């Protein structure tokens, strides 16, 4: 029996303060149709802009996860998304009348409780999983961060945290099945070290933080006068505990509550993949930046898998989008290095070009005289030129800019290209361009045969 997509039975609203802004906000979860996914709506802004809860819309992860789209942003949304993800809800519209989601006790429990009371309904359409086919890795060696997803037939998450703290020590948390999220994970609260409080306060953050929605950890014994001074900053007199441990003797819900909260954050951030996941996540020292980077890598794999199923169709009888003369107005390349003869498709995220390979190509004189084969590096160059046409198409006066490639990754040559072949070149953006840098996935085909594929990162620079 196939699993069906799910949504809420009816809408439900909660009110609270944002952790960092301290602003009162109402968050409303509404039912949504199949294949809608998670979307936020800023009902307080003109036009009520929609923000898709997808990894490519992440713009900041310094103290929570922030999304930006359509000139609007939402922040600290990981706990709300974790509740939806953990309850296996596939589709929801989340309305907010301020930028930051309410902290609601510092965990996902308030959201889970409200959603459970509201009810969950099945839709007619089947659930669409992202099934991990091969290991996906995000690593930050400098900070000892490793997040790895392995193929599996269901979602499970293992977390290890290590803050070099005598109080916390090394902590582990495990979620073997998403069905255990409500009981074992969703009540875990966010935590902060005592020495971080004043710097965060001076940065204008944690205005809505208090001892009810965060665990404050005293990593070492602090004089009562220092505790009193910090307490006055937060208008919270009466904090008396000054031995190392948990400030004010807050009772932990689990011995490893900090590690479980990090697992909760992973659940929220991996909701940005856009589909439920079948895979085993092993995370060492995770955080929002690493979590969302892993989600982006998963989405890139999804897009590549989708692209492989969509081989471009070339009909020579159809007029091109750009002729070679129009290409020359946009690219600086000339004989013998212009590798794109025409474009047959172009939109905001995808370009398809054509390279007709003849025996008269100058490189065949030496590669190779008795067995002419188009050099792989020139196939990559042809893809790169198509990618340049894609990114320059959205810029005013494109002739004033050049595209320089920064990195080529996961490049694979599948089949040789010989004289007489018509190469179909396809490049797709795999995340939006930011600060002039874009990531693309490229494929070259001869007929229905894939001859080369790989990921490329490039930067647009204005010509001097």
C-alpha positions as CSV (number, residue, x, y, z in Angstrom):
1,X,0.0,0.0,0.0
2,X,1.4,3.4,-1.0
3,X,1.5,6.1,1.7
4,X,-0.7,9.2,1.2
5,X,0.2,12.8,1.6
6,X,-1.2,14.5,4.7
7,X,-2.3,18.0,5.8
8,X,-4.1,19.6,8.8
9,X,-7.8,19.0,9.4
10,X,-8.3,22.7,10.0
11,X,-6.4,25.8,10.8
12,X,-4.9,26.6,14.2
13,X,-3.2,29.7,15.6
14,X,-0.7,30.2,18.4
15,X,0.6,33.4,19.9
16,X,4.0,34.1,21.5
17,X,7.2,36.2,21.4
18,X,10.1,35.8,19.0
19,X,13.2,34.6,20.7
20,X,15.5,37.3,19.3
21,X,13.1,40.1,18.4
22,X,10.9,39.8,21.5
23,X,8.0,40.8,19.2
24,X,4.6,39.3,19.8
25,X,3.6,37.2,16.8
26,X,0.7,35.1,15.7
27,X,1.5,32.0,13.7
28,X,-1.3,30.2,11.9
29,X,-1.1,26.7,10.4
30,X,-3.6,26.2,7.6
31,X,-4.4,23.1,5.5
32,X,-3.0,22.9,2.0
33,X,-3.6,20.8,-1.1
34,X,-1.4,17.9,-2.2
35,X,2.1,18.8,-3.6
36,X,1.9,22.2,-1.9
37,X,4.7,21.5,0.5
38,X,5.5,24.0,3.3
39,X,5.0,27.7,2.5
40,X,5.2,30.7,4.8
41,X,3.0,33.8,4.2
42,X,3.8,37.2,5.7
43,X,0.3,38.5,6.2
44,X,1.6,41.7,7.8
45,X,3.3,42.9,4.5
46,X,1.7,44.4,1.4
47,X,0.6,41.7,-1.0
48,X,1.1,39.0,1.6
49,X,4.3,37.6,0.0
50,X,4.8,33.8,0.0
51,X,8.1,32.2,1.0
52,X,8.7,28.6,0.0
53,X,10.3,26.6,2.8
54,X,13.1,25.3,0.6
55,X,16.9,25.1,1.3
56,X,17.8,27.5,-1.5
57,X,15.9,30.3,0.2
58,X,18.1,30.1,3.3
59,X,19.9,33.4,3.8
60,X,21.1,33.3,7.5
61,X,21.8,30.6,10.0
62,X,23.6,32.5,12.8
63,X,21.0,32.1,15.5
64,X,18.3,30.1,13.8
65,X,17.2,29.5,10.3
66,X,16.1,32.4,8.1
67,X,14.4,32.2,4.7
68,X,14.1,35.0,2.2
69,X,12.0,35.2,-1.0
70,X,9.8,37.8,-2.7
71,X,11.4,40.6,-0.7
72,X,10.2,39.1,2.6
73,X,11.8,36.9,5.3
74,X,10.9,34.6,8.1
75,X,13.3,33.6,10.8
76,X,13.7,31.0,13.6
77,X,11.3,28.7,11.8
78,X,13.0,25.5,12.5
79,X,10.8,24.4,15.5
80,X,7.6,24.9,13.6
81,X,8.9,23.0,10.6
82,X,10.2,20.2,12.9
83,X,6.7,19.8,14.3
84,X,5.2,19.4,10.8
85,X,8.0,17.1,9.6
86,X,7.9,15.0,12.8
87,X,4.2,14.5,12.5
88,X,4.6,13.5,8.9
89,X,2.5,16.4,7.5
90,X,3.4,17.0,3.9
91,X,1.5,20.2,3.1
92,X,0.8,23.3,5.1
93,X,0.5,27.1,4.7
94,X,2.1,28.9,7.6
95,X,0.9,32.5,8.1
96,X,2.9,34.9,10.3
97,X,2.2,38.6,11.2
98,X,5.8,39.3,12.0
99,X,9.2,38.1,10.8
100,X,10.2,35.8,13.6
101,X,8.2,32.7,14.6
102,X,7.3,32.5,18.3
103,X,9.7,30.6,20.5
104,X,6.8,28.8,22.4
105,X,8.8,27.3,25.2
106,X,12.0,26.7,23.2
107,X,11.0,23.4,21.6
108,X,8.5,22.0,19.1
109,X,6.1,20.7,21.8
110,X,3.6,23.6,21.7
111,X,3.3,23.2,17.9
112,X,3.0,19.4,18.1
113,X,0.3,19.6,20.8
114,X,-1.8,22.2,18.8
115,X,-1.5,20.2,15.6
116,X,-2.5,17.0,17.3
117,X,-5.5,18.7,18.8
118,X,-6.5,20.1,15.5
119,X,-6.2,16.8,13.7
120,X,-4.5,15.4,10.6
121,X,-6.1,14.2,7.4
122,X,-4.9,12.1,4.5
123,X,-5.1,13.3,0.9
124,X,-5.7,11.2,-2.2
125,X,-2.2,11.7,-3.7
126,X,0.7,9.5,-2.9
127,X,3.6,10.8,-0.7
128,X,6.7,11.7,-2.7
129,X,9.9,10.7,-0.9
130,X,13.4,11.8,-1.6
131,X,15.2,8.4,-1.5
132,X,18.9,8.6,-0.8
133,X,20.6,6.6,-3.5
134,X,24.2,7.3,-2.6
135,X,26.1,8.8,0.4
136,X,25.8,12.6,0.6
137,X,28.3,14.4,2.8
138,X,28.8,17.9,4.2
139,X,32.0,18.4,6.2
140,X,33.7,21.4,7.9
141,X,37.1,20.1,9.0
142,X,38.0,23.3,10.7
143,X,35.1,23.0,13.2
144,X,34.9,19.3,13.3
145,X,31.5,19.2,11.7
146,X,30.4,16.1,9.7
147,X,26.9,15.4,8.4
148,X,26.5,12.3,6.3
149,X,23.3,10.7,4.8
150,X,23.4,7.1,3.9
151,X,20.8,5.1,1.8
152,X,18.1,3.5,3.9
153,X,14.5,2.5,3.7
154,X,13.3,5.1,6.3
155,X,14.4,8.2,8.0
156,X,16.7,7.9,11.1
157,X,19.0,10.4,12.7
158,X,22.1,10.0,15.0
159,X,23.6,13.1,16.6
160,X,26.8,13.6,18.5
161,X,27.5,17.0,20.2
162,X,30.8,18.1,21.8
163,X,31.2,21.6,23.2
164,X,34.4,20.9,25.3
165,X,32.2,21.3,28.3
166,X,32.5,19.4,31.6
167,X,28.8,19.9,32.2
168,X,27.6,18.7,28.9
169,X,30.3,16.2,28.0
170,X,29.8,14.3,24.8
171,X,26.1,13.7,24.2
172,X,24.4,11.4,21.8
173,X,20.8,11.4,20.6
174,X,19.1,8.9,18.3
175,X,15.8,8.9,16.5
176,X,15.4,5.4,15.0
177,X,11.9,6.2,13.5
178,X,10.1,9.4,12.8
179,X,7.1,7.9,14.7
180,X,9.2,8.4,17.9
181,X,9.6,12.2,17.3
182,X,6.6,13.2,19.5
183,X,7.6,11.1,22.5
184,X,11.4,11.4,22.4
185,X,12.4,14.6,20.7
186,X,9.8,17.4,20.3
187,X,9.9,18.6,24.0
188,X,13.7,19.2,24.0
189,X,14.4,22.9,24.6
190,X,17.0,25.1,23.1
191,X,20.1,25.8,25.2
192,X,22.7,28.5,25.7
193,X,25.9,28.9,27.7
194,X,25.8,31.6,30.5
195,X,28.9,33.3,29.0
196,X,27.0,33.8,25.7
197,X,24.1,35.8,27.3
198,X,25.6,39.2,27.5
199,X,27.2,39.3,24.0
200,X,23.9,38.1,22.5
201,X,22.0,40.8,24.5
202,X,24.4,43.5,23.3
203,X,23.9,42.3,19.7
204,X,20.2,43.0,20.1
205,X,19.2,39.3,20.2
206,X,17.4,37.0,22.7
207,X,15.0,39.8,23.6
208,X,12.3,37.2,24.0
209,X,14.5,34.7,25.8
210,X,13.9,33.6,29.5
211,X,14.4,30.6,31.7
212,X,11.1,29.2,30.6
213,X,12.1,28.7,26.9
214,X,15.9,28.0,27.2
215,X,18.3,25.9,29.2
216,X,21.1,28.2,30.5
217,X,24.3,26.2,31.2
218,X,26.8,27.4,33.7
219,X,30.0,25.8,32.4
220,X,32.0,26.9,35.5
221,X,31.2,28.5,38.9
222,X,30.2,32.2,38.6
223,X,30.1,34.7,41.5
224,X,26.6,35.6,42.6
225,X,27.3,39.3,41.8
226,X,27.9,38.4,38.1
227,X,24.7,36.4,38.0
228,X,22.8,39.3,39.6
229,X,24.2,41.7,37.0
230,X,23.1,39.4,34.1
231,X,19.8,38.9,35.7
232,X,19.2,42.6,35.8
233,X,19.9,42.8,32.1
234,X,17.0,40.4,31.5
235,X,14.8,41.9,34.2
236,X,14.8,38.5,36.0
237,X,15.8,39.0,39.6
238,X,15.9,36.0,42.0
239,X,18.4,33.8,40.2
240,X,20.4,32.4,43.0
241,X,22.3,29.3,41.8
242,X,25.9,29.9,41.1
243,X,27.4,26.5,41.1
244,X,28.4,24.9,37.8
245,X,25.5,23.2,36.1
246,X,22.0,24.3,34.9
247,X,21.1,27.8,35.9
248,X,18.4,28.1,38.6
249,X,18.3,24.3,38.8
250,X,16.0,24.0,35.8
251,X,14.9,20.4,35.6
252,X,16.0,18.7,32.4
253,X,13.3,16.7,30.5
254,X,16.0,14.2,29.4
255,X,19.6,13.7,30.6
256,X,20.8,14.4,27.0
257,X,18.2,17.2,26.3
258,X,20.8,19.4,24.5
259,X,21.7,16.6,22.0
260,X,18.0,15.9,21.5
261,X,17.4,19.5,20.8
262,X,20.1,19.5,18.1
263,X,18.3,16.5,16.6
264,X,15.1,18.5,16.7
265,X,16.8,21.3,14.8
266,X,18.0,18.8,12.2
267,X,14.4,17.7,11.7
268,X,13.3,21.3,11.1
269,X,16.1,22.2,8.8
270,X,15.8,19.0,6.7
271,X,12.2,19.8,6.2
272,X,13.7,22.3,3.7
273,X,14.5,19.4,1.4
274,X,10.8,19.8,0.3
275,X,10.0,16.1,0.5
276,X,10.1,13.5,3.3
277,X,13.4,11.6,3.3
278,X,14.4,8.0,3.3
279,X,17.9,7.9,4.5
280,X,20.1,7.5,7.6
281,X,21.5,10.8,8.9
282,X,24.7,10.7,11.0
283,X,25.6,14.2,12.4
284,X,28.7,15.2,14.4
285,X,28.5,18.7,15.9
286,X,25.6,19.8,13.7
287,X,24.3,23.4,13.6
288,X,21.9,25.3,11.4
289,X,24.5,26.2,8.8
290,X,25.6,22.6,8.3
291,X,22.0,21.3,8.5
292,X,20.8,23.6,5.7
293,X,23.9,23.0,3.6
294,X,23.1,19.3,3.8
295,X,19.5,20.1,2.8
296,X,20.8,22.0,-0.2
297,X,23.0,19.1,-1.3
298,X,20.0,16.8,-1.1
299,X,17.9,19.2,-3.2
300,X,20.8,19.3,-5.7
301,X,20.7,15.5,-6.0
302,X,16.9,15.7,-6.4
303,X,17.2,18.2,-9.3
304,X,19.9,16.2,-11.0
305,X,17.8,13.0,-10.7
306,X,14.9,14.9,-12.2
307,X,17.1,16.4,-15.0
308,X,18.4,13.0,-16.0
309,X,14.8,12.0,-16.7
310,X,14.3,15.0,-19.0
311,X,16.6,14.7,-22.0
312,X,16.2,17.8,-24.2
313,X,14.5,17.3,-27.6
314,X,16.3,19.0,-30.5
315,X,14.2,19.8,-33.6
316,X,16.4,21.6,-36.2
317,X,13.3,22.9,-38.0
318,X,12.4,25.2,-35.0
319,X,14.0,28.7,-35.0
320,X,16.7,29.1,-32.3
321,X,16.3,31.3,-29.2
322,X,19.8,32.8,-30.0
323,X,21.7,32.4,-33.3
324,X,25.4,32.3,-33.3
325,X,25.5,36.0,-34.1
326,X,23.3,36.8,-31.0
327,X,25.6,34.5,-28.9
328,X,28.6,36.5,-30.1
329,X,27.0,39.7,-28.7
330,X,26.9,38.1,-25.2
331,X,30.0,36.0,-25.1
332,X,33.6,37.2,-25.8
333,X,34.7,33.9,-27.3
334,X,35.7,33.6,-31.0
335,X,37.3,31.1,-33.3
336,X,38.6,28.6,-32.5
337,X,37.1,28.7,-29.0
338,X,33.4,29.5,-29.4
339,X,31.8,26.2,-28.6
340,X,28.0,27.0,-28.9
341,X,26.4,27.3,-32.3
342,X,22.9,28.2,-31.1
343,X,20.5,28.1,-28.1
344,X,17.2,26.2,-28.5
345,X,15.8,26.8,-25.0
346,X,16.3,29.5,-22.3
347,X,14.3,30.4,-19.1
348,X,15.3,31.7,-15.7
349,X,16.9,28.4,-14.5
350,X,17.7,26.3,-17.6
351,X,19.5,26.7,-20.9
352,X,19.9,24.3,-23.8
353,X,22.5,24.8,-26.5
354,X,23.8,23.0,-29.6
355,X,27.3,22.3,-30.7
356,X,27.7,20.7,-34.2
357,X,30.9,18.7,-34.3
358,X,32.6,18.4,-37.7
359,X,35.8,16.9,-38.9
360,X,37.0,20.4,-39.7
361,X,37.4,21.2,-36.0
362,X,41.1,22.2,-35.6
363,X,41.6,20.1,-32.5
364,X,41.0,16.9,-34.5
365,X,44.4,17.4,-36.2
366,X,46.1,16.2,-33.0
367,X,43.3,14.5,-31.0
368,X,43.7,12.1,-32.5
369,X,44.8,11.8,-36.2
370,X,43.8,8.2,-36.6
371,X,40.8,8.2,-34.2
372,X,39.3,11.7,-33.9
373,X,37.7,12.3,-30.5
374,X,36.5,15.7,-29.1
375,X,38.6,16.5,-26.0
376,X,36.6,16.2,-22.8
377,X,37.9,19.6,-21.6
378,X,36.3,21.2,-24.6
379,X,32.9,19.5,-23.9
380,X,33.2,21.0,-20.4
381,X,34.0,24.4,-22.0
382,X,30.9,24.1,-24.2
383,X,28.8,23.5,-21.2
384,X,30.5,26.4,-19.4
385,X,29.7,28.8,-22.3
386,X,26.1,27.7,-22.1
387,X,26.1,28.3,-18.4
388,X,27.5,31.8,-19.0
389,X,24.7,32.5,-21.5
390,X,22.2,31.4,-18.8
391,X,23.5,33.6,-16.0
392,X,24.1,36.6,-18.3
393,X,20.6,36.5,-19.7
394,X,19.2,38.0,-16.6
395,X,21.7,40.9,-16.5
396,X,21.3,44.3,-18.1
397,X,24.1,45.0,-20.6
398,X,25.5,41.4,-20.5
399,X,28.3,42.3,-22.9
400,X,29.9,44.3,-20.1
401,X,30.3,41.2,-17.9
402,X,32.2,37.9,-18.1
403,X,31.6,34.6,-16.4
404,X,34.5,32.9,-14.7
405,X,34.3,29.3,-13.4
406,X,35.4,28.8,-9.8
407,X,35.0,25.0,-9.4
408,X,34.1,21.9,-11.3
409,X,32.9,19.0,-9.2
410,X,31.6,15.4,-9.7
411,X,32.5,15.5,-13.4
412,X,31.9,12.2,-15.3
413,X,32.6,11.4,-18.9
414,X,30.2,8.7,-20.1
415,X,30.8,8.4,-23.9
416,X,33.1,9.9,-26.5
417,X,32.0,12.5,-29.0
418,X,33.2,12.2,-32.6
419,X,32.9,14.1,-36.0
420,X,29.3,14.2,-37.2
421,X,27.8,14.3,-33.7
422,X,25.4,17.0,-32.6
423,X,25.9,17.7,-29.0
424,X,23.0,19.0,-26.9
425,X,24.2,21.1,-24.0
426,X,22.0,21.5,-20.9
427,X,22.8,23.6,-17.9
428,X,20.5,24.2,-14.9
429,X,20.8,26.4,-11.8
430,X,20.8,24.3,-8.7
431,X,20.5,27.2,-6.3
432,X,19.7,30.9,-6.8
433,X,22.5,33.3,-7.7
434,X,23.9,35.3,-4.7
435,X,26.6,37.9,-4.8
436,X,27.3,37.1,-8.4
437,X,28.0,33.4,-7.6
438,X,25.9,30.6,-9.0
439,X,26.0,26.8,-8.9
440,X,24.9,24.8,-12.0
441,X,24.4,21.2,-13.0
442,X,25.4,20.4,-16.6
443,X,24.8,17.6,-19.0
444,X,25.8,17.0,-22.6
445,X,23.9,14.5,-24.8
446,X,24.3,13.0,-28.3
447,X,20.8,11.9,-29.1
448,X,19.6,10.2,-26.0
449,X,23.1,9.2,-24.9
450,X,24.5,11.1,-21.9
451,X,28.2,11.9,-22.8
452,X,29.3,14.1,-19.8
453,X,27.8,15.5,-16.6
454,X,29.0,17.5,-13.7
455,X,28.5,20.4,-11.3
456,X,30.0,23.8,-11.9
457,X,30.3,27.0,-9.8
458,X,30.9,30.3,-11.5
459,X,31.0,34.0,-10.8
460,X,29.9,37.0,-12.8
461,X,32.5,39.9,-12.9
462,X,32.1,43.2,-14.6
463,X,34.8,43.8,-17.3
464,X,37.4,46.4,-16.6
